[in-house]
């Protein structure tokens, strides 16, 4: 019997989530829109994807984030339900945020 080596990559799913960046949403539940409060260590272009319960992207935004601030997003065209807000830049994906649309 022989021996072999196993290498394990400690990635989290498809994207690795990075800590140090802070994102929060208000109001939540939301009716016509929400504000994303952000505090980022890497200023630049960020993509905000609204994903439904089936995993489909139903709305997508692109914003230029400086170090910290607030950005409003209109979701009045979406049906009521539970969504995930995914934020990513060119290098990283960040922990998704649950959003309830009334």
C-alpha positions in Angstrom: 0.0 0.0 0.0 1.2 3.5 -0.9 0.9 6.9 0.6 -0.3 10.1 -0.8 -0.7 13.8 0.2 -3.9 15.7 0.3 -4.0 19.5 0.1 -7.1 21.3 1.3 -7.9 24.9 0.1 -9.7 26.7 2.9 -12.0 28.8 0.6 -15.6 29.6 1.5 -17.8 28.3 -1.3 -17.0 29.9 -4.7 -15.9 33.3 -3.4 -13.8 34.0 -0.3 -15.4 36.5 2.0 -13.2 39.3 3.3 -13.5 40.8 6.7 -12.5 44.4 7.4 -15.2 45.8 5.1 -18.4 46.8 6.7 -21.9 46.9 5.1 -25.3 47.4 6.5 -28.8 48.1 5.1 -31.6 50.2 6.4 -34.6 50.3 6.5 -35.0 46.5 6.6 -37.8 45.5 5.8 -37.8 48.0 2.9 -40.7 49.1 0.7 -39.4 51.1 -2.3 -35.7 51.3 -1.6 -32.9 50.9 0.9 -29.7 52.6 1.9 -26.4 50.7 2.0 -24.1 52.0 4.6 -20.5 51.1 3.8 -17.0 51.4 5.3 -14.4 50.0 2.9 -10.6 49.7 3.1 -10.3 49.6 -0.7 -12.1 52.5 -2.5 -13.3 51.8 -6.0 -16.1 50.4 -8.1 -18.4 48.0 -6.2 -21.2 45.9 -7.7 -24.4 45.4 -5.7 -26.5 42.4 -6.8 -30.0 41.7 -5.5 -30.6 37.9 -5.5 -33.9 36.2 -5.1 -34.7 33.0 -3.2 -34.0 30.9 -6.4 -30.5 32.4 -6.7 -31.3 34.6 -9.7 -29.9 38.1 -9.9 -33.1 40.3 -10.2 -31.4 43.7 -9.9 -27.8 44.9 -10.2 -26.2 48.3 -9.4 -22.7 49.6 -9.7 -21.4 52.3 -7.4 -18.1 54.1 -6.7 -17.3 53.8 -2.9 -14.9 56.0 -1.1 -13.8 55.0 2.4 -17.2 55.4 4.1 -20.6 56.6 3.2 -24.2 55.8 2.2 -25.8 54.9 -1.1 -29.5 54.6 -1.9 -30.9 51.9 -4.2 -34.4 51.8 -5.7 -36.0 48.4 -5.5 -39.6 49.5 -6.1 -39.9 47.2 -9.1 -39.3 44.1 -7.1 -42.0 41.8 -5.7 -42.3 41.4 -2.0 -40.1 38.7 -0.5 -36.7 37.7 0.9 -33.6 38.7 -1.0 -29.8 38.6 -0.6 -27.8 41.7 -1.2 -24.3 40.7 -2.5 -21.6 43.3 -2.6 -18.3 42.7 -4.5 -15.5 44.6 -6.0 -12.9 43.4 -8.6 -11.1 41.3 -6.1 -13.5 40.1 -3.4 -17.0 39.1 -2.6 -18.4 40.0 0.8 -20.8 38.3 3.2 -24.3 38.6 1.8 -26.9 40.7 3.7 -30.6 39.5 4.0 -33.1 42.0 2.8 -36.9 41.8 3.2 -38.9 43.7 0.5 -42.5 44.5 1.6 
